[in-house]
Amino acid sequence: MKAVALTQYLPISDPESLFDIDLPQPSPRGRDLLVRVEAVSVNPVDTKVRAPKATVEPTPKVLGYDAAGIVEAVGDGVMRFKPGDTVYYAGDITRPGSNAEFQLVDERIVGHRPRTLSVAEAAALPLTTITAWEALFTRLGISRGGSHRGQSILIIGGAGGVGSIAIQLAKLAGLVVITTASRPQSQAWVMALGADHVVDYSEAMIEEMARLGFREVDFIANFNNTDAYWGVMSELIRPQGSIVGIAGNRDPLDLNVLKNKSATFVWEFMFTRSMYQTADMADQGNLLDEVAALIDAKKLRTTLGQTLSPINAANLRQAHAQVESGRTIGKLVLVGWG
Ligand SMILES: NC(=O)c1ccc[n+]([C@@H]2O[C@H](COP(=O)([O-])OP(=O)(O)OC[C@H]3O[C@@H](n4cnc5c(N)ncnc54)[C@H](OP(=O)(O)O)[C@@H]3O)[C@@H](O)[C@H]2O)c1
């Protein structure tokens, strides 16, 4: 099967950083599906795993943590899928990724693809949607039934992959959404997704928020740099409010700044459930099914921003370079094997 892989961890400008290769097609056992991959998206996690270092892999390593495709074959323990089903999923960071014509993935973290989306539009969604859903509904405990209706959330990094779906989920829950966006095109993008207010993070955030009438907010979802926003978040969170972070800190964080407010800080890592095979791991497959139904009911929309074709090393290197720039709006998807 065709695949794109690495053995060395090199700058993305190096043609050897990701290369085309033929690999043996795997076969499914137990609860695994064998999926024929039709489209993949690129996330910052791909570039973080690929970040330059001295390690050399003894065998080619395949990245890719978002896919849409068709079930080709199933293991003997599979209950939810059959060959021919159309699926979308983020997969498991401890296993070979989706940048290959065929991939094995545990059925519990796979969803049935939305019927009304193209394969590229579907591939844009899984990793960021699982992250945003778990961040808002599981970690921050925001009610999907509307009991937090009218409360406020500050979403930092609104135009990125995670922010683009989080804005929509927060609006579905009835929240007032204030989000960051620094450029005219990202500001237009977040407003089109339903944000109520936009703040430019390159200006003084606390003054910008006050100018909009928000001296404090009930929730903060930080989808950007945890260290850089720690002070601003501790100022803006209301007493007894809750903050979620998804990007690991580089320096120690001073938790004391949240003490007088009895504010909560919680992490979200979307690979936790597959990495530790948690008892509730099937919740990710279920939430992807639920999101597919919300998409088909026109209550959510895809976050696809740009498509490249085909899926090969040259296009994946271009996509990695763009994601590394930190300027992607929505999601960048590669479709077809050429
Ligand atoms: N823990 C997890 O499970 C998990 C899951 C997914 C992602 N992540 C991490 O979360 C982060 C975001 O992921 P993503 O996929 O949303 O990234 P992304 O799509 O690459 O985000 C790009 C967006 O970030 C915005 N941005 C750039 N600099 C910013 C700043 N200083 N402050 C606020 N916004 C800024 C840009 O918009 P403007 O400059 O136009 O405003 C741009 O549109 C990454 O570090 C990623 O590794 C973690």
The ligand as an SDF file (V2000), in Angstrom:
LIG
                    3D

 48 52  0  0  0  0  0  0  0  0999 V2000
   -4.7020   18.3670   24.0840 N   0  0  0  0  0  0  0  0  0  0  0  0
   -5.2580   17.9750   22.9390 C   0  0  0  0  0  0  0  0  0  0  0  0
   -5.9280   16.9480   22.8740 O   0  0  0  0  0  0  0  0  0  0  0  0
   -5.0790   18.8220   21.7110 C   0  0  0  0  0  0  0  0  0  0  0  0
   -5.8830   18.5760   20.6040 C   0  0  0  0  0  0  0  0  0  0  0  0
   -5.7730   19.4140   19.4900 C   0  0  0  0  0  0  0  0  0  0  0  0
   -4.8400   20.4410   19.4910 C   0  0  0  0  0  0  0  0  0  0  0  0
   -4.0410   20.6000   20.5780 N   0  0  0  0  0  0  0  0  0  0  0  0
   -3.0760   21.7220   20.6070 C   0  0  0  0  0  0  0  0  0  0  0  0
   -3.8500   22.9160   20.6340 O   0  0  0  0  0  0  0  0  0  0  0  0
   -3.2340   23.9260   19.8750 C   0  0  0  0  0  0  0  0  0  0  0  0
   -4.2060   24.4510   18.8290 C   0  0  0  0  0  0  0  0  0  0  0  0
   -4.5310   23.4380   17.8970 O   0  0  0  0  0  0  0  0  0  0  0  0
   -5.3050   23.8110   16.5460 P   0  0  0  0  0  0  0  0  0  0  0  0
   -5.4250   22.5760   15.7610 O   0  0  0  0  0  0  0  0  0  0  0  0
   -6.5470   24.5720   16.8500 O   0  0  0  0  0  0  0  0  0  0  0  0
   -4.2180   24.7930   15.8810 O   0  0  0  0  0  0  0  0  0  0  0  0
   -4.2370   25.6030   14.5370 P   0  0  0  0  0  0  0  0  0  0  0  0
   -5.4040   25.2210   13.6970 O   0  0  0  0  0  0  0  0  0  0  0  0
   -2.8950   25.5050   13.9100 O   0  0  0  0  0  0  0  0  0  0  0  0
   -4.4320   27.1230   15.0570 O   0  0  0  0  0  0  0  0  0  0  0  0
   -4.1890   28.1610   14.1680 C   0  0  0  0  0  0  0  0  0  0  0  0
   -4.8500   29.4460   14.6850 C   0  0  0  0  0  0  0  0  0  0  0  0
   -4.1970   29.9000   15.8610 O   0  0  0  0  0  0  0  0  0  0  0  0
   -4.4060   31.3160   15.9610 C   0  0  0  0  0  0  0  0  0  0  0  0
   -3.3040   31.8870   16.7250 N   0  0  0  0  0  0  0  0  0  0  0  0
   -1.9980   31.9980   16.3460 C   0  0  0  0  0  0  0  0  0  0  0  0
   -1.2830   32.6010   17.3240 N   0  0  0  0  0  0  0  0  0  0  0  0
   -2.1510   32.8750   18.3470 C   0  0  0  0  0  0  0  0  0  0  0  0
   -2.0200   33.4930   19.6220 C   0  0  0  0  0  0  0  0  0  0  0  0
   -0.8450   33.9600   20.0580 N   0  0  0  0  0  0  0  0  0  0  0  0
   -3.1310   33.5960   20.3920 N   0  0  0  0  0  0  0  0  0  0  0  0
   -4.3310   33.1260   19.9740 C   0  0  0  0  0  0  0  0  0  0  0  0
   -4.5160   32.5390   18.7770 N   0  0  0  0  0  0  0  0  0  0  0  0
   -3.4390   32.4190   17.9620 C   0  0  0  0  0  0  0  0  0  0  0  0
   -4.4340   31.8110   14.5060 C   0  0  0  0  0  0  0  0  0  0  0  0
   -5.5000   32.7400   14.3370 O   0  0  0  0  0  0  0  0  0  0  0  0
   -5.2860   34.3360   14.3170 P   0  0  0  0  0  0  0  0  0  0  0  0
   -3.8120   34.5890   14.4840 O   0  0  0  0  0  0  0  0  0  0  0  0
   -5.7990   34.8460   13.0280 O   0  0  0  0  0  0  0  0  0  0  0  0
   -6.0960   34.8000   15.4610 O   0  0  0  0  0  0  0  0  0  0  0  0
   -4.7280   30.5560   13.6710 C   0  0  0  0  0  0  0  0  0  0  0  0
   -5.9210   30.6380   12.9360 O   0  0  0  0  0  0  0  0  0  0  0  0
   -1.9450   23.3010   19.3250 C   0  0  0  0  0  0  0  0  0  0  0  0
   -0.8910   23.5850   20.2240 O   0  0  0  0  0  0  0  0  0  0  0  0
   -2.2440   21.8240   19.3560 C   0  0  0  0  0  0  0  0  0  0  0  0
   -1.0820   21.0100   19.4350 O   0  0  0  0  0  0  0  0  0  0  0  0
   -4.1410   19.8270   21.6940 C   0  0  0  0  0  0  0  0  0  0  0  0
  1  2  1  0
  2  3  2  0
  2  4  1  0
  4  5  1  0
  4 48  2  0
  5  6  2  0
  6  7  1  0
  7  8  2  0
  8  9  1  0
  8 48  1  0
  9 10  1  0
  9 46  1  0
 10 11  1  0
 11 12  1  0
 11 44  1  0
 12 13  1  0
 13 14  1  0
 14 15  2  0
 14 16  1  0
 14 17  1  0
 17 18  1  0
 18 19  2  0
 18 20  1  0
 18 21  1  0
 21 22  1  0
 22 23  1  0
 23 24  1  0
 23 42  1  0
 24 25  1  0
 25 26  1  0
 25 36  1  0
 26 27  1  0
 26 35  1  0
 27 28  2  0
 28 29  1  0
 29 30  1  0
 29 35  2  0
 30 31  1  0
 30 32  2  0
 32 33  1  0
 33 34  2  0
 34 35  1  0
 36 37  1  0
 36 42  1  0
 37 38  1  0
 38 39  2  0
 38 40  1  0
 38 41  1  0
 42 43  1  0
 44 45  1  0
 44 46  1  0
 46 47  1  0
M  CHG  2   8   1  16  -1
M  END
$$$$
